[in-house]
Amino acid sequence: AEEIHGFAWLDDLVAVGDQKARKLAQAWLWAWIARYGKGRGPGWTPELTGRRVIRWIHHALFVLRGREAADSSAFFAALAAQAQFLARRWPSAPPGLARFEALTGLLYAGLSLQGMQHLVAPARDALGAECARQVDAQGGIPTRNPEELLEVFTLLTWAQLALDEADQTPAPGHLEAIARIAPTL
C-alpha cells in the first residue's frame, strides 16, 4: 500500500515513456485523485504525501500531456491540498527518511505551485535543522542503513537543485549534510 500511495512506480512508467505507459500512469493517477484526493485513506501520512508530491511534480509534464483542462485543475487542486497537509503535518513524520521525504515534498510544493511560495522558507529552514540533527559528523544517519542513507542523500541533492534553480540558497545545515554524506557513498 505504501508503494502505491507513494507513487515511486511513476518513475518506472516515465522511464518507459511510451503512449501506453503514459495512459496507464494517467489512469492510475486520476483514479487515485478520485478515490483519495480529498485527504482520506491510507496514503495520507506526511512521508507518503511528501514522496507523492515529489513524484507528481517531477513528472507533471508526462502525466498532464493530452489531458483536459478539468483534469489539470483536479491535478493541481490535489497537489495544493497535499502541500497544505504537509505544511501542517510534517512534524509528525518520524525522524529520519520519513521526515526528509515530508520536508522535501513541502519544499517542492512551495517552489513549484502558484500561491505556495510562503512554504519555501519554513521548509528550507526545517530541512536544514533536520540535516543538522540527523546526519552525523561522519555522514551517517541513526539507522546506519546504507540504502536509507542513499535515499536521504538523493532527497537532499534534489532539494538543493530545486532551490538553486529558483535562485534560493539551501540552509547551511542542508549543504553541510550533503558534504558529509557524499564521501561515504
C-alpha distance (Angstrom), angle and dihedral (degrees) to the residues before:
residue distance angle dihedral
A1 . . .
E2 3.80 . .
E3 3.80 91.3 .
I4 3.79 91.5 50.3
H5 3.80 94.6 48.8
G6 3.81 94.5 40.9
F7 3.83 91.7 59.3
A8 3.83 95.1 -144.1
W9 3.82 84.8 136.3
L10 3.79 86.6 70.5
D11 3.83 87.9 72.8
D12 3.81 89.2 62.6
L13 3.79 94.7 49.5
V14 3.80 90.9 48.3
A15 3.81 89.2 50.0
V16 3.81 89.4 55.9
G17 3.79 86.6 47.7
D18 3.78 100.6 -178.8
Q19 3.80 128.3 126.7
K20 3.81 93.2 -98.5
A21 3.82 91.5 53.6
R22 3.82 91.1 46.8
K23 3.82 92.6 50.9
L24 3.81 90.8 48.8
A25 3.81 92.2 48.6
Q26 3.79 91.1 48.1
A27 3.80 93.3 48.3
W28 3.80 92.9 49.8
L29 3.81 94.5 43.5
W30 3.81 95.7 50.3
A31 3.80 90.8 43.0
W32 3.81 87.3 55.2
I33 3.82 90.7 49.7
A34 3.81 91.1 50.2
R35 3.80 93.3 48.1
Y36 3.82 104.2 33.9
G37 3.80 106.8 10.8
K38 3.80 94.0 103.0
G39 3.79 91.9 69.1
R40 3.78 100.1 -94.7
G41 3.76 130.6 115.9
P42 3.77 141.1 46.7
G43 3.81 96.1 -54.3
W44 3.78 95.1 67.7
T45 3.77 102.6 96.8
P46 3.81 119.7 115.4
E47 3.80 94.2 -113.3
L48 3.81 95.7 48.1
T49 3.78 91.4 43.7
G50 3.80 90.7 50.8
R51 3.80 91.2 48.6
R52 3.80 90.9 47.7
V53 3.82 94.3 48.0
I54 3.80 90.8 51.4
R55 3.81 92.0 52.2
W56 3.80 94.6 44.1
I57 3.79 91.8 50.9
H58 3.82 94.1 43.3
H59 3.79 91.7 51.2
A60 3.81 101.9 31.8
L61 3.80 94.4 117.1
F62 3.80 90.9 51.5
V63 3.80 96.0 49.8
L64 3.81 97.7 38.0
R65 3.79 95.7 50.6
G66 3.80 110.7 115.3
R67 3.82 94.8 3.2
E68 3.79 125.7 131.5
A69 3.79 122.2 -106.4
A70 3.82 90.7 -106.6
D71 3.81 90.2 57.4
S72 3.77 90.7 49.5
S73 3.80 90.4 50.5
A74 3.81 91.2 50.0
F75 3.82 90.4 48.8
F76 3.80 93.8 52.1
A77 3.81 93.2 41.8
A78 3.81 89.1 53.6
L79 3.81 90.7 48.3
A80 3.82 90.8 50.0
A81 3.81 91.2 50.2
Q82 3.80 89.9 50.8
A83 3.81 91.1 49.1
Q84 3.80 90.7 52.6
F85 3.80 90.0 47.9
L86 3.82 90.8 51.4
A87 3.80 92.0 47.8
R88 3.82 89.0 57.9
R89 3.78 101.7 33.8
W90 3.83 110.1 33.9
P91 3.84 92.1 98.3
S92 3.81 89.3 62.1
A93 3.81 92.0 60.5
P94 3.79 111.7 105.7
P95 3.82 112.8 -101.0
G96 3.78 114.7 -95.1
L97 3.78 128.5 33.4
A98 3.82 93.4 -4.4
R99 3.80 92.5 56.8
F100 3.81 92.2 44.1
E101 3.83 88.7 54.0
A102 3.80 92.1 49.3
L103 3.81 93.9 47.7
T104 3.80 94.6 44.2
G105 3.80 89.8 50.7
L106 3.79 90.4 49.5
L107 3.79 91.0 49.0
Y108 3.81 91.6 49.1
A109 3.80 90.8 50.0
G110 3.79 92.0 50.1
L111 3.79 92.2 49.2
S112 3.81 96.6 42.4
L113 3.79 109.1 34.9
Q114 3.77 123.9 76.0
G115 3.79 111.4 -116.2
M116 3.81 94.2 17.7
Q117 3.80 98.8 90.4
H118 3.81 90.2 110.0
L119 3.82 87.4 71.9
V120 3.80 95.0 61.5
A121 3.82 102.3 76.7
P122 3.83 96.1 45.5
A123 3.81 91.4 45.2
R124 3.81 92.4 47.1
D125 3.80 91.9 49.1
A126 3.81 93.7 45.3
L127 3.81 90.9 48.6
G128 3.82 90.4 51.8
A129 3.81 91.3 48.8
E130 3.81 91.3 47.9
C131 3.81 89.9 51.1
A132 3.80 90.5 52.7
R133 3.82 90.6 50.3
Q134 3.79 99.8 42.1
V135 3.82 107.0 33.7
D136 3.79 112.2 69.6
A137 3.81 128.2 -149.0
Q138 3.82 91.5 -90.0
G139 3.83 93.0 51.0
G140 3.78 95.7 -103.1
I141 3.78 131.6 130.1
P142 3.83 127.5 -138.1
T143 3.82 94.9 -101.5
R144 3.83 91.6 53.8
N145 3.82 86.4 -147.2
P146 3.84 108.7 147.6
E147 3.82 94.0 -155.4
E148 3.78 90.8 52.0
L149 3.80 90.2 47.2
L150 3.81 89.8 53.6
E151 3.82 90.3 50.4
V152 3.81 90.8 49.9
F153 3.80 90.3 48.5
T154 3.81 90.6 49.7
L155 3.81 91.9 50.6
L156 3.79 91.9 48.0
T157 3.80 93.2 49.8
W158 3.82 91.4 47.1
A159 3.81 89.6 50.1
Q160 3.81 91.1 48.3
L161 3.80 91.4 50.2
A162 3.81 92.0 48.2
L163 3.81 91.2 50.5
D164 3.81 92.0 45.7
E165 3.82 91.0 51.1
A166 3.82 89.0 51.9
D167 3.84 90.2 50.6
Q168 3.79 90.8 -113.3
T169 3.76 128.1 129.1
P170 3.80 121.8 -124.7
A171 3.80 116.9 -124.8
P172 3.81 113.8 -88.7
G173 3.81 91.9 -114.1
H174 3.81 89.5 55.2
L175 3.81 93.9 53.5
E176 3.79 92.4 42.5
A177 3.81 91.0 52.4
I178 3.80 91.5 52.5
A179 3.80 89.8 50.2
R180 3.82 91.2 50.1
I181 3.81 95.4 46.0
A182 3.83 98.8 44.2
P183 3.85 97.4 72.5
T184 3.81 91.5 50.1
L185 3.82 95.7 58.3
